Amino acid sequence: MQTTAAPSTFPRVPTTKILAIGTVVAPLTLEQRETIMTCEVPATARLYLAGKIDQWYVRQDNKGVVFLLNLDSIDKAHEVLEQLPLGQAHLMTFELIPLGPLSPLHVLLDQQ
């Protein structure tokens, strides 16, 4: 049995951020930690300083990172994240979730 989601009654809102949940595909070797991570951390800090990363966190399960990106499309997020050393080495994958303003707030505005 296939179910379909009910169509949203709220107006579409723009994508304003991307939630990027990164997962390391395999534990890094000691050599990879020494070579790749010494480049990964400064590259990530540069993205933060450029305003592309708004917030960054480590996953408590030690399987990767979570970034809140100041980007408005999945394509741009892929492009940015694939340039990081772990992305270039194909050692981290990302689940990318587009986020936007809370559209149900339109209900409150329509009542005024």
Order of alpha helices (4+ residues) and beta strands (2+ residues): beta-alpha-alpha-beta-beta-alpha-alpha-beta-alpha
